[in-house]
Structure formats: structure tokens, C-alpha cells
Amino acid sequence: MKTLAMGSSLTSAIVATVFSLFAACGTDISAPNNPTHAAALDFNPEQHLGDVEKNPSTPFLRYRADGHLFAIWTEDDDAGAKLNLSHGHEHAAGKMAPSPLRTAVLALSMDGGKTWSAPKRVNRDSEEIQGEENGPKVAFSADNRTYVVWSIPGSKGDKTRANIRFAMGDGRGGFTAARTLNEVNDAARFPIIEIAPDGNPLIAWIDRRIDNPKPRQLYLMRLKTDGHALTKNYRVGAGLCECCKLGIAFADGGKTVYMVDREVNDKQIRNHVLRKSVDGGATFGAPMQISDDGWQVPSCPHSGPSIGRDRRGWLHVAWFTMGRTEQEAGIYYSVSKDDGKSFAPRYLLHANTAPETLYNNLIAGDDDTVYFAWTNLDANNRAQVYLRTLRPDGRTWSPIQQISNAKGNASRPALALRKNDLQVAWTETDGEESRVVIRSARINP
Amino acid sequence: MKNRSEKGARNRHYLFALALTCASFTIATADFSAAQLMQQAAPNPGPAVGRNAIAFNLQTLEGKAVTLDTFRGKPLVMNFFASWCDPCRDEMPLINELAVKSAGNYQVLGIAVEDTRAALSEFAKEMKLVFPVALDLNNTVKRAYRIFGPPATFFIDSQGIIRDVVLGPLTPNQAREAMTKIAAAPVKIVPDKP
């Protein structure tokens, strides 16, 4: 009887367990707390990019069509150190004020990130190249031309009234002299560059040439393959939050362009939106709200959304929001399976472990698996990089994996993916020092 | 007696079954991270009006050590900001104005978050800041004060008690009201634009 009682209770437990597991597996991806498991990825050990003495930071990764992997980041400019010495730039307590001059450097790996070339300087002149989500970005044409954009503070040193700079490979192993792309000076920030499927570079940024009303505008510009202007600057959207990176994806041979950004209304409520163009980016339709997060914040979160389009045409979006209460804060995910007409209810990818702005990125693989990287605080209150994958079925998530072990803080992960190689890079800061870390994982080995 | 013991045993088995079910469910949902659970176990109460300001130990732009105790005995306006932050730049003339008009009755401290010494040196020069700027380069003070994004301003009285908090850019009206709460001498501040 005793055995039977135990047996029946054990049976109940097993049934309940199986039921709860099935319940967890069977719910829609939009419902939180339904994690089914895909395998965690096996990452190679960390590598560091750049000259550690020059505080490398703000990496961005991109594969070229020939399979070579490129990383671009910023470092202290030698010219800045010389300038300081010659000017005796000292503070009252005798501590040398470091120079704000930074240089953009580009390095190449021909073996999927195992070894790297010596970094090559991109900007000929010394400039105060901005980092974080304003950091330099690189893109490559199908015939391996290199295009780079970055931002520098405006003429009065104001980073919020900045300028977008552009340079391209000069065909002799160097780079052309940089030029400013925004036609109204001291008004642009957060540039991104992509090569549209027609081969022409497309640059987008957040613009404040119309400084009233306060929300910013979304501006685009197209270049010819030789780097000359194909279009003037043109406005395609308004009502943008003043900060944060933009996300972009293409479809239909470049005819359809999707962009994501954070919109702000007059009550300071910030929601993320999708903007869609069906004429190759010439005009965009009305912004489509991805999720009604109701995040009311008058301050500066500086963490933009990410978008990726898989081969089926599903649009995957990830973003950070604090939502309506602090308890809602975290990285969220949603998907549109109808070309941006509607989005699934948001899914909590990772809740904030403390009040902190989290940075995110995502990339879709050839097999429609989606890879997410973001930051959150670890048990020691240090920001680390985490990773998670979503299988092509749209509901099978891998466990949350911590892939950094920063002594200070890790921030702003960048992702690149080609065939079976996933690359993740980020900045680690500890006090006044920073470094760029990269790790790779073999996927579907 | 036997019945009671059998019932007890059965209850224990049900409890065991329940525990096993809960454990299984916990395992099923375990990828919502140990860190998340830890947050529930040890929440950070954070700062609040009426509570003591949270102690810190930082360095200024000039390399001098600065702690909360450095400012004890006089009211303190403590402003979290960053050189890259739009609303911080918008409110900075007002913070500077507060510092200019302090006349020794209260103190102003800037705490720079998620920033670099180089960028802050330029910012301080450009904005002609007249108050000390402490560098919170590892974000430890920002986290202790539970700030998602700058700017945020804490008004702390001479006893170290937080009397007002403004999240987002400070306006002259908010500043005027907050200054009275920390019993600082009245400050003539340029009024809000209508």
C-alpha cells in the first residue's frame, strides 16, 4: 500500500513533470517562460584585437563576399599623445588629460578569426572619432570595395550635433581622404552603412537639422560605387529618439528596405518601430509599432534596436526597453511573418538583472536560425555579454549563455556570421582602460 | 494511529511529488538565468527620498579622491551625466548656474557615467564647468543609484538625506523647488520658458 501510494504519487509527479515540460514546449513564442532548449554553442577562447596600450574599443564585424572577415574599431591616436606632450596639457592635480583623438582601424582575418592582419588606419587625418553606438561601420561591395562611415563631434565640439564622415578603399591598399556626408553641418549622428543589392552604398543616420520639434529625423543618402554622391541627403522619417543605432535589412533585390529605430512622442514615451520602403529606400511608409512597451523616459538610453531578415522573409527584431515598470525591463524579441504588417507579441529574451541599459544585436543564419547577443549584469554586478539562439521553428530557444568574463564591464556586442562560423566581438572597459575581445563558435558542425 | 501514519506518509509522498514537479518546472525554465533569480533573492533597495544617500568613492577629473563624506555638512546637488547624452547637454547650463550661484551655501558635484576621461575633459572645457566632476568609469555608483540612463539629479541635505530626485533633464522650476527641500539658501534661477 505504502509502495503503491509512493508509486502513484511518483506517477503523478512524472505526469505533471511531462505535462509541464510539454506545456513549456508547446506554447507560442510570444508567451514568456516557455524556454525549450537548443544546444548551447561551443566558443573558442577569447582573442584581443588592437594595441592594448591604445585602448581599443567599439568593434564592428563584417564578412566580405569572398569569405574574409573584417573588424573595425577605434584606438587612441598617436597624434593625440604627441599633441598633449607638446601642449603640456595638464590638470591642477598633475594628471595628464588624455587626448580625445581616436583613429578607426580595420583588420582582416582570412581564416575565420583565428589569425588577424595588422590593423590598418582608415582616417588619414586625426579626428575625434566617436565610439559606442556611434562607432565606425564598414561595408563591402560584391567586388570587394571597402566603404567606411563614422561620426565626429560638431565644429564646437558638441557630440550631439555631430558630422558623418566617409572614406573608401583607394585601390592601393589605403583609404581616400574622409569627407563629410551631411549637407547641413553639425546635425548628424549614429551612421550605418549597407550595400544595397543594386551595389550602391546606402548610408542612414539620425539627423537634427530641423531642431524643433525636438524628436529627430531619419536621413538617408546613396552613394555610387565609386563613392561619389548618387543622391543628396533626404529625409525619410521623423519622430526618432535622439540617440541609438538604427537597424536595416533588405529584400527583393533591394526594392524593399526595412529600418528599425526608437520613436519618441511628446509624452516622452519611447516605442520601437519598423519603417518599410518598397521603392528601394526613396520613400518609407508610416512607422509600424513593433510593441506597445509604454516606456516613458526623459533621459538617454543609448541602446538601439536590431533587425534581421531570414530566407523565408520573417523579420526578427530585438530591442531593450524598461517597459511600464522597472520589473518589465529587459531585452525583448518579436517576429513578423507577414512582411512587417504585424508583429507577434513581445517575448522576454532576458530580464534586466539590475537597473541598467542593455545593448543588443541579432543576426539570421542561412538555415533561418537567429543568433542574439546582448549585455546584462552578472552576479558580481558587472556587465557581460550573453548569447542565445532561436531555431528555425521559431519556438526552440537555446539556454542563455554568458560568453564574456569582463573584469570591469562588457558592452555593445557585434555579430557576424558566415556559413558555419559565428563571430561575436565586444568592448571591455575597466576604469580608464578598454580592449576589444572577439570569440568565435562553430555552428551546425 | 496506523491511519494517521499512513496519511502522513501519503502526504509526505504528495509533498515529494509536488516538490519534484516544482523542481522539474524550475529546471524547464532555468534558462531565465541564475542572475535573474539572484536579483529576486537580493534586491537592491536603491536610493529614495527620505533615505540616506549611498556612499561612493571616486576620483575627479583632476585625479582627486572624492567620497560622499567629502560633502557632508552642506547640501549637495549631485548630477549624473555623460558627455554623449543630449538631455545632459541641454540641462548642463542650469547645473553650472546652480554651481556659480552657490555662494558657499551648498555644493554641486557631477558624476560622469559610461564615459572616458578624454571625452569628459573636452566636455568640461567646452561647457566651462565650474563644479567638480567625478568619474564613475565602471558604473558602480550609477548602478547603486539605480539609474537606467543619464541625466538624473539628486538633492541631498546637509545630513546626507536625499530630499528630491529628478530623472531626466532638470528644469529651472524643478531646481528651484528641490533647492528649497535641501534648505539651501534661495537661489535666483532663470525661470522656465513658458
Interface residues (C-beta under 8 A of the other chain):
Chain A: M1 K2 A5 M6 S9 L10 S12 A13 A16 T17 S20 L21 A24 N33 P35 H37 H91 A92 A93 G94 K95 A97 P98 S99 P100 E128 Q130 E132 N134 K156 G157 D158 K159 T160 E242 C243 Q268 V297 P298 S299 C300 P301 H302 M322 A329 H350 A351 T353 A354 P355 E356 T357 N376 L377 D378 A379 N381 A383 Y386 R388 W397 S398 P399 I400 G408 N409 T429 D430 G431 E432
Chain B: E6 A9 R10 H13 Y14 F16 A17 L18 L20 T21 S24 F25 A28 T29 A30 D31 F32 S33 A34 A35 Q36 M38 Q39 N44 G46 T60 L61 E62 G63 K64 A82 S83 W84 C85 D86 P87 C88 R89 E114 T116 R117 A118 A119 S121 E122 F123 E126 L137 N138 N139 T140 R143 R146 I147 F148 G149 P150 P151 A152 L167 G168 P169
